[in-house]
Structure formats: structure tokens, C-alpha cells
Amino acid sequence: VPANKGQTGAKAAESNGIDSDALSLTVDLPSATIASLIDRASGENLVADGPLGFNGYVYDRYASAPGFNHLSSRIGASGLWLLGSRGTSAYGLVTARESNDVWERLKLRYSGDGADWLETTLTLPHGTSRLHIENRLHKPATMTKESVYFAFPFNADAESLTFEITGGVATAQSPHVPGSARHFRAIRHWATLQGATSIAWATTEAPLVQVGNIHLPYAPFETTIDPDDAHAATIYSWALNNIWDTNFPPQQGGEMTFRYTIATGQ
């Protein structure tokens, strides 16, 4: 058990956060995002100032009609007129706080477009430099074309980003199959970045990612965040969508869970 465990709860109650012996976390309640994640060994804040927040929930609706097979490959999106709306997480409320010999834990409830309710559980286990994130939501099924992302802007060098792929690792400079998509990547489990410390990010349920920006899912796949506002070392986890009408669920509803882990080390 960390020696400062008795002080952790009091500090966390004042700062809307939790502390372990390795990491210190605070949340921004108005946006329901992680405001800071301090690595105690380096003193570095792993969270960068991204346009959509860290672990920020992003809900996009598209101005395309449902019910036409493979419509996403037949619409040319010149400009952003196909992005009908974008909503983000807001109105965070701490609903539970737990401190024991195993972990420090904080639970949030918040609002977001496209969901009946949203809940995030943040856990800092003692004895390891790791953050566990569990995002749960309940959404109504709809034929509206939609996407859900979770944003992770890291305070790190974007050029250092490396993904695990089947049989190896890949970077932005790695060879691609000619004609294949370059704006998103299906990874296996994890990505690594280098800042003041080494950072590892892992996902269980949502391995389809975009980096630095969110692209429209319609050719020519234009970016939706102004380059002056975008943060290059951001991983956007594309958690769900119903863009394609063939061999794909046209409606996605019910309770869903998306889990992520962030770890640091030398």
C-alpha cells in the first residue's frame, strides 16, 4: 500500500481526481474529460490540449440518407457538408469514488448526443504505472448515419507513434498497400509514443483508429478538424459506426463498453 494513501483521498476530493503512487489524475467536469494525467517519475503531464479532450466522447451524424447499399463509396464529400452535426461529452458528475489497498477509482456520469446515458470508470491500480479506462454507454438504435469516437491527445512526439499490427509493428512511414486507406488503421491491441517518458495505449474493443484528425467516412475522406486546432499526437478510437449498409448492422443500439489502458515507463 502506498505510504501516502491516507492523503490521496483528501487531495482527490478537492481536485476531482485520484492519485496512485505512480500517476496523478484530474478530470474536467464541464467537458467530462481527463484534464491531466501526471507521471510522477518524470513529472510530465501525458495529456495534451486537444480540441476534443482526453477520453472525450465524440458523436458525429452525417447528412447522408440510410438504406442504400455501399452509399459511403458513392458520395463525394467536397467540403464538410456531409458532417451533419458533432456532439461531445458534457455535464460530468462524479457518482462514486473508491480507495482501497488495490486501487484508486473514480466514476463519472455525463451527457452526450446519441446516447441515453454515458459512464466512465477511471482506475489507478497501486504498484504500477497504469490507468484503466472503462467507457460504458447506452444508445438507441437508429438508421441515422453515425459514428462514435473517443479522443486521446498525448503530450508526445507524433513521429514516434508505433502500432501493433498482425505479425509486427507499423509507423506512419511504414509501406502501405497501394490504394489502401491511409487515414485510419486497424491495429491489434496497442500503440506506443515517446514523450518525457514512454507511453503505451491499448484498446480491447475498438482497434480501428485515426491519428491527428477525424476524417469523413466519404471519399475523398476530408479532415473535420481545422489543422490549426488539431493535435498531431492524438489517437481517435473509432468505437462504432453504421456507415455501410451491406454486411454491416444498419442500426446499433443497447449497452456497450469500450475499455482502454494507458501505461508509462522508461
C-alpha positions in Angstrom: 0.0 0.0 0.0 1.5 3.4 -0.9 2.7 5.4 2.1 0.7 8.5 1.0 -2.5 6.6 0.6 -4.2 8.3 3.5 -3.6 11.7 1.9 -4.7 10.6 -1.5 -8.4 10.6 -0.8 -8.5 14.1 0.7 -6.5 15.6 -2.2 -8.6 13.8 -4.8 -11.8 15.1 -3.2 -10.6 18.6 -3.6 -9.3 18.2 -7.2 -12.0 15.9 -8.8 -9.2 13.4 -9.3 -7.4 10.4 -7.9 -3.8 9.6 -7.2 -1.7 6.5 -7.0 2.0 6.1 -6.2 2.8 6.4 -9.9 0.2 8.6 -11.5 -2.0 11.6 -10.6 -5.2 12.2 -12.5 -7.8 15.0 -12.5 -11.0 15.3 -14.5 -12.7 18.4 -16.0 -16.3 18.0 -15.1 -17.8 20.5 -17.6 -16.4 18.6 -20.5 -16.4 15.2 -18.7 -12.8 14.6 -19.9 -9.5 13.8 -18.3 -7.8 17.2 -17.6 -4.4 15.9 -16.6 -2.5 12.6 -16.1 0.8 13.3 -14.4 3.5 10.7 -14.5 5.2 11.1 -11.0 8.5 9.7 -12.1 9.0 12.3 -14.9 6.7 15.0 -13.6 5.2 15.1 -17.1 1.5 15.6 -17.9 0.7 12.9 -20.5 -2.4 14.9 -21.6 -2.1 17.4 -24.3 -4.5 20.3 -25.1 -6.5 18.6 -27.9 -9.7 20.1 -29.4 -12.0 17.3 -28.2 -10.5 16.5 -24.8 -8.7 13.4 -23.4 -11.0 10.4 -23.4 -13.5 12.8 -24.8 -16.7 11.2 -26.3 -17.4 12.4 -29.8 -20.7 11.7 -31.7 -20.9 12.5 -35.4 -24.1 12.4 -37.5 -23.9 12.5 -41.3 -26.2 14.2 -43.8 -26.5 11.0 -46.0 -29.7 9.0 -46.4 -29.8 5.5 -45.0 -30.8 2.4 -46.8 -28.7 2.5 -49.9 -26.0 -0.2 -50.3 -22.4 0.9 -50.0 -23.5 4.6 -50.2 -20.3 5.6 -48.4 -18.3 4.7 -51.5 -20.6 6.6 -53.9 -20.8 10.0 -52.2 -18.1 12.6 -52.9 -17.8 15.0 -50.0 -16.3 18.2 -51.2 -16.1 20.3 -48.0 -17.8 19.3 -44.8 -21.5 19.5 -45.8 -21.9 15.7 -45.1 -20.9 16.2 -41.4 -24.4 17.0 -40.2 -23.5 17.6 -36.5 -20.9 16.8 -34.0 -21.6 16.5 -30.3 -19.1 16.0 -27.4 -19.3 14.9 -23.8 -20.5 17.5 -21.2 -22.0 18.0 -17.7 -19.8 15.5 -15.9 -20.8 14.3 -12.4 -18.8 12.2 -10.0 -21.1 9.4 -8.9 -18.6 7.2 -7.0 -15.2 7.2 -5.5 -13.3 4.2 -4.1 -10.0 3.9 -2.4 -8.6 0.6 -1.1 -5.4 -1.4 -0.9 -5.7 -2.4 -4.6 -6.7 0.8 -6.4 -8.0 4.3 -6.5 -11.2 4.6 -8.6 -13.4 7.4 -9.8 -16.7 7.0 -11.7 -18.4 9.7 -13.8 -21.8 10.1 -15.4 -22.2 12.6 -18.2 -24.3 13.6 -21.2 -23.6 13.2 -24.9 -25.5 13.2 -28.2 -26.6 9.9 -29.5 -26.7 8.1 -26.1 -29.3 7.6 -23.4 -26.5 7.7 -20.8 -22.7 7.7 -20.6 -20.5 6.5 -17.8 -16.7 6.4 -17.4 -14.8 4.5 -14.7 -11.2 5.5 -14.1 -8.9 3.2 -12.1 -5.3 3.7 -11.0 -4.0 0.4 -9.5 -1.4 0.7 -6.8 2.1 -0.6 -7.5 2.0 0.0 -11.3 2.1 3.0 -13.6 -1.2 2.3 -15.4 -4.6 3.9 -15.9 -7.6 1.7 -16.8 -10.5 3.4 -18.5 -13.9 1.8 -19.0 -16.4 3.8 -21.1 -20.0 2.5 -20.9 -22.9 3.9 -22.8 -26.5 3.0 -23.8 -27.7 4.2 -27.1 -30.9 4.0 -29.0 -30.9 2.1 -32.3 -31.2 4.4 -35.3 -30.9 4.3 -39.0 -29.2 7.8 -38.9 -25.7 7.5 -40.2 -23.5 8.0 -37.1 -20.1 7.5 -35.6 -18.7 7.4 -32.0 -15.1 8.2 -31.2 -13.0 8.5 -28.1 -10.1 11.0 -28.3 -6.7 10.6 -26.7 -4.4 13.7 -27.3 -1.0 12.8 -25.9 1.8 15.1 -24.9 4.3 13.2 -27.0 6.1 13.2 -30.4 3.7 12.3 -33.1 6.5 10.9 -35.2 7.2 8.3 -32.5 3.8 6.7 -32.8 4.0 3.0 -33.4 1.1 0.5 -33.8 1.0 -3.2 -33.2 -0.3 -5.0 -36.3 -0.6 -8.6 -37.3 2.9 -10.1 -37.3 4.8 -6.9 -36.4 4.6 -3.1 -35.9 3.9 -0.2 -38.1 4.5 3.6 -38.2 3.3 6.4 -40.4 6.4 5.9 -42.5 5.8 2.1 -43.0 4.9 0.9 -46.5 1.2 0.7 -47.4 -0.6 -1.4 -49.9 -1.1 0.9 -52.9 -4.6 2.3 -53.0 -5.3 1.3 -49.4 -6.7 3.8 -46.8 -4.1 6.0 -45.2 -6.3 7.9 -42.8 -7.2 5.1 -40.5 -5.6 1.8 -39.3 -6.9 -1.4 -37.9 -4.4 -2.3 -35.1 -4.1 -5.4 -33.0 -4.1 -4.1 -29.4 -1.6 -1.3 -28.6 0.2 1.8 -29.7 3.3 3.4 -28.2 4.5 7.0 -28.2 7.6 8.8 -26.8 7.4 12.0 -24.7 9.3 12.7 -21.5 8.5 9.1 -20.8 7.5 6.1 -22.9 3.7 5.8 -23.2 1.7 2.8 -24.2 -2.0 2.9 -25.1 -4.1 -0.2 -25.5 -7.7 -1.0 -26.6 -9.8 -4.1 -26.2 -13.0 -3.5 -28.2 -12.1 -0.6 -30.6 -8.9 -1.2 -32.6 -9.9 0.9 -35.6 -8.0 4.2 -35.1 -7.3 7.5 -36.8 -4.4 9.8 -35.9 -4.2 13.5 -35.6 -7.6 14.2 -37.1 -11.1 12.7 -37.7 -11.8 12.1 -41.4 -15.2 12.0 -43.1 -16.1 8.4 -43.9 -16.8 9.5 -47.5 -14.4 9.9 -50.4 -12.1 11.8 -50.5 -12.1 11.4 -46.7 -11.5 15.1 -45.8 -10.5 16.1 -42.3 -13.1 17.6 -40.0 -10.8 19.4 -37.5 -9.1 22.6 -38.6 -5.3 21.8 -38.9 -4.6 24.9 -36.7 -6.6 23.3 -33.9 -5.7 19.6 -34.5 -3.1 17.9 -32.3 -0.9 15.6 -34.2 -0.2 13.1 -31.4 -3.9 12.3 -30.9 -5.3 8.8 -31.2 -9.0 8.8 -32.2 -10.6 5.4 -31.4 -13.4 4.8 -33.8 -15.7 2.9 -31.4 -18.7 2.3 -33.6 -20.4 3.4 -36.8 -23.2 2.3 -39.1 -21.9 3.8 -42.3 -22.1 0.8 -44.6 -25.5 -0.8 -45.3 -24.4 -4.2 -46.6 -22.9 -6.9 -44.4 -23.0 -4.5 -41.5 -25.6 -3.7 -38.8 -27.7 -0.7 -40.1 -28.6 0.1 -36.5 -26.5 -0.3 -33.4 -28.3 0.0 -30.1 -28.1 -1.2 -26.5 -25.5 -1.1 -23.8 -21.8 -1.0 -24.9 -18.5 -1.0 -23.2 -15.2 0.3 -24.6 -12.0 -0.2 -22.5 -8.6 1.4 -22.7 -5.4 1.2 -20.8 -2.6 3.7 -20.6 0.8 2.9 -19.1 4.1 4.7 -18.7 7.7 3.5 -18.3 11.3 4.3 -19.1 
